[in-house]
Amino acid sequence: MAEHGDSGVCGLRRTAMVCGTPLQLIGCIALATSLSEHGEAAPDLFLRHDFAGSRSLVEGIRAEGLFSAVFEIGAHAKGLFSIRGGEKNELPKDARALLAEQLEPPCPADRVSGYACLYFSYPYDTVKALRELNPAARLRAFDDGLGSYVGNIIRDNGGESLLPIERLYLWAPGLYRGELCDDVRSLHLEKGREGAFEYACRLFGIGQEDIGLYRGARCVYLTQPTDGKQSRLREKEAVLDALRPWAPDVVVRRHPRDGAKPVEGFAYDERGVPWELLCLSGALDERTVLLASVSTAQLMPKILLGDEPVLVVTERLSGGSVTDAERAIVELMRSAYEDPGKIVVPETVAELSAALRRVLA
């Protein structure tokens, strides 16, 4: 990671990182590894239990010693601690009370203040509370998926109070088209005997059986949660119906918040190891078809490896109007590809079926 350290700002002073998705956790691993390589103090990690399997990772994270301390947010909540969306565009009225309510184990009062740097991807209330208690801290953002590459993911999700951002770290800074920050730097997983990639694979327990499931697949369907929206449910049903003729060659990878029952005849990835690690492990190739409504996961092979699998984007099948953000993401996908013809955006079920016959024949 080029030019990460500047000891006059963070140096050996304390740093906090907040994460709530597998991709964010992998980003924290990459950042913390870089801090260590530059001789800086190990950061504190605030891990929100907002994704499936997060609780099983805590002891492994602590045992590795990459982070000075690991504070859990919502450890005893039933299911996911929270679902993103609808964040208020303000700082909490009582930051200490909010953190005392969230954190497990309890965090000493002086521990949550005195941070020189705060790293985060999304304006969670946890981040806002830490900001309130650390008004002089430098604010640095890192990759949260495609939303970090267009627009302003912090401002647009209730994070006006967390601006300005000093620096932004992305897996593919050359693809950045956003408005969040002018200082955009590289975020990556170093490979090697004790590199961040090996650490992440060890932590998430990725093995050859995970990779092998995808190596035999022609198409991977990356689902999205329906979140109670009938249009999304209809889109998912239409996609699975269109995929039925090629079911033996399809792997369905459910979104962490997609709790729908498996559909008979399709192979499902029930392990759910991080997609980014599967990409880096060679589970896919440029002949693979990645089908999704519109997903960060579709562009990860290009972002991480420069590979260009076929992308089928189905967000227009839902019948709703396409948002500016969705339109910007599709255009980002096309601008990233050397061969934009490998990106297909069908607008009807008939167009989807025709596209699948073409790319899977």
Solvent accessible surface area in square Angstrom, and as a share of the most:
residue,aa,sasa,rsa
1,M,28,0.12
2,A,65,0.51
3,E,130,0.58
4,H,0,0.00
5,G,31,0.29
6,D,44,0.23
7,S,90,0.58
8,G,77,0.74
9,V,26,0.15
10,C,1,0.01
11,G,7,0.07
12,L,136,0.68
13,R,144,0.53
14,R,75,0.27
15,T,5,0.03
16,A,0,0.00
17,M,0,0.00
18,V,3,0.02
19,C,0,0.00
20,G,0,0.00
21,T,33,0.19
22,P,31,0.20
23,L,18,0.09
24,Q,0,0.00
25,L,0,0.00
26,I,0,0.00
27,G,1,0.01
28,C,0,0.00
29,I,0,0.00
30,A,3,0.02
31,L,0,0.00
32,A,1,0.01
33,T,19,0.11
34,S,5,0.03
35,L,1,0.01
36,S,68,0.44
37,E,118,0.53
38,H,90,0.40
39,G,53,0.51
40,E,18,0.08
41,A,35,0.27
42,A,44,0.34
43,P,0,0.00
44,D,3,0.02
45,L,0,0.00
46,F,0,0.00
47,L,0,0.00
48,R,10,0.04
49,H,0,0.00
50,D,15,0.08
51,F,6,0.03
52,A,70,0.54
53,G,48,0.46
54,S,0,0.00
55,R,87,0.32
56,S,93,0.60
57,L,15,0.08
58,V,5,0.03
59,E,121,0.54
60,G,30,0.29
61,I,1,0.01
62,R,85,0.31
63,A,91,0.71
64,E,65,0.29
65,G,50,0.48
66,L,30,0.15
67,F,13,0.05
68,S,67,0.43
69,A,25,0.19
70,V,8,0.05
71,F,14,0.06
72,E,23,0.10
73,I,0,0.00
74,G,5,0.05
75,A,16,0.12
76,H,159,0.71
77,A,38,0.29
78,K,201,0.85
79,G,53,0.51
80,L,53,0.26
81,F,64,0.26
82,S,35,0.23
83,I,104,0.53
84,R,83,0.30
85,G,51,0.49
86,G,81,0.78
87,E,45,0.20
88,K,149,0.63
89,N,84,0.43
90,E,92,0.41
91,L,58,0.29
92,P,28,0.18
93,K,206,0.87
94,D,81,0.42
95,A,6,0.05
96,R,108,0.40
97,A,52,0.40
98,L,37,0.18
99,L,4,0.02
100,A,79,0.61
101,E,141,0.63
102,Q,7,0.03
103,L,7,0.03
104,E,43,0.19
105,P,67,0.42
106,P,116,0.73
107,C,24,0.14
108,P,80,0.50
109,A,67,0.52
110,D,108,0.56
111,R,67,0.24
112,V,6,0.04
113,S,28,0.18
114,G,56,0.54
115,Y,8,0.03
116,A,6,0.05
117,C,0,0.00
118,L,3,0.02
119,Y,1,0.00
120,F,1,0.00
121,S,1,0.01
122,Y,4,0.02
123,P,0,0.00
124,Y,3,0.01
125,D,54,0.28
126,T,0,0.00
127,V,1,0.00
128,K,6,0.03
129,A,0,0.00
130,L,1,0.00
131,R,47,0.17
132,E,77,0.35
133,L,32,0.16
134,N,6,0.03
135,P,100,0.63
136,A,98,0.76
137,A,7,0.05
138,R,104,0.38
139,L,5,0.03
140,R,2,0.01
141,A,2,0.02
142,F,1,0.00
143,D,0,0.00
144,D,20,0.10
145,G,1,0.01
146,L,4,0.02
147,G,27,0.26
148,S,4,0.03
149,Y,0,0.00
150,V,20,0.12
151,G,27,0.26
152,N,9,0.04
153,I,18,0.09
154,I,0,0.00
155,R,95,0.35
156,D,86,0.45
157,N,50,0.25
158,G,10,0.10
159,G,0,0.00
160,E,85,0.38
161,S,38,0.24
162,L,0,0.00
163,L,45,0.22
164,P,114,0.72
165,I,11,0.06
166,E,50,0.22
167,R,15,0.05
168,L,1,0.00
169,Y,0,0.00
170,L,0,0.00
171,W,20,0.07
172,A,15,0.12
173,P,43,0.27
174,G,68,0.65
175,L,25,0.12
176,Y,37,0.14
177,R,120,0.44
178,G,18,0.18
179,E,117,0.53
180,L,17,0.08
181,C,16,0.09
182,D,152,0.79
183,D,48,0.25
184,V,39,0.22
185,R,49,0.18
186,S,33,0.22
187,L,1,0.00
188,H,65,0.29
189,L,20,0.10
190,E,76,0.34
191,K,114,0.48
192,G,36,0.34
193,R,223,0.81
194,E,133,0.60
195,G,10,0.10
196,A,1,0.01
197,F,24,0.10
198,E,49,0.22
199,Y,16,0.06
200,A,0,0.00
201,C,22,0.13
202,R,123,0.45
203,L,22,0.11
204,F,27,0.11
205,G,41,0.40
206,I,27,0.14
207,G,22,0.21
208,Q,128,0.57
209,E,118,0.53
210,D,8,0.04
211,I,11,0.05
212,G,41,0.40
213,L,65,0.32
214,Y,4,0.01
215,R,141,0.51
216,G,64,0.62
217,A,14,0.11
218,R,89,0.33
219,C,0,0.00
220,V,0,0.00
221,Y,9,0.03
222,L,7,0.03
223,T,6,0.04
224,Q,52,0.23
225,P,3,0.02
226,T,34,0.20
227,D,77,0.40
228,G,68,0.65
229,K,103,0.44
230,Q,110,0.49
231,S,34,0.22
232,R,85,0.31
233,L,68,0.34
234,R,139,0.51
235,E,14,0.06
236,K,21,0.09
237,E,94,0.42
238,A,20,0.16
239,V,0,0.00
240,L,16,0.08
241,D,98,0.51
242,A,11,0.08
243,L,0,0.00
244,R,108,0.39
245,P,94,0.59
246,W,47,0.16
247,A,9,0.07
248,P,124,0.78
249,D,52,0.27
250,V,2,0.01
251,V,4,0.03
252,V,2,0.01
253,R,30,0.11
254,R,60,0.22
255,H,48,0.21
256,P,71,0.45
257,R,78,0.28
258,D,15,0.08
259,G,77,0.74
260,A,47,0.36
261,K,177,0.75
262,P,71,0.45
263,V,49,0.28
264,E,159,0.71
265,G,52,0.50
266,F,17,0.07
267,A,47,0.36
268,Y,30,0.12
269,D,14,0.07
270,E,117,0.52
271,R,128,0.47
272,G,46,0.44
273,V,8,0.05
274,P,6,0.04
275,W,10,0.03
276,E,15,0.07
277,L,0,0.00
278,L,1,0.00
279,C,2,0.01
280,L,24,0.12
281,S,27,0.17
282,G,36,0.34
283,A,3,0.02
284,L,24,0.12
285,D,58,0.30
286,E,80,0.36
287,R,186,0.68
288,T,8,0.04
289,V,0,0.00
290,L,0,0.00
291,L,0,0.00
292,A,0,0.00
293,S,23,0.15
294,V,26,0.15
295,S,12,0.08
296,T,36,0.21
297,A,17,0.13
298,Q,0,0.00
299,L,0,0.00
300,M,0,0.00
301,P,4,0.03
302,K,32,0.14
303,I,14,0.07
304,L,36,0.18
305,L,83,0.41
306,G,42,0.40
307,D,43,0.22
308,E,14,0.06
309,P,1,0.01
310,V,22,0.12
311,L,0,0.00
312,V,0,0.00
313,V,0,0.00
314,T,1,0.00
315,E,10,0.05
316,R,67,0.24
317,L,27,0.13
318,S,25,0.16
319,G,71,0.68
320,G,46,0.45
321,S,108,0.70
322,V,33,0.19
323,T,70,0.41
324,D,112,0.58
325,A,61,0.47
326,E,50,0.23
327,R,108,0.40
328,A,38,0.29
329,I,26,0.13
330,V,1,0.01
331,E,89,0.40
332,L,4,0.02
333,M,0,0.00
334,R,82,0.30
335,S,65,0.42
336,A,9,0.07
337,Y,9,0.04
338,E,158,0.71
339,D,69,0.36
340,P,64,0.40
341,G,62,0.59
342,K,44,0.19
343,I,9,0.05
344,V,24,0.14
345,V,20,0.11
346,P,4,0.02
347,E,94,0.42
348,T,68,0.40
349,V,78,0.45
350,A,74,0.57
351,E,85,0.38
352,L,0,0.00
353,S,29,0.19
354,A,38,0.30
355,A,2,0.02
356,L,0,0.00
357,R,137,0.50
358,R,154,0.56
359,V,32,0.18
360,L,6,0.03
361,A,110,0.85
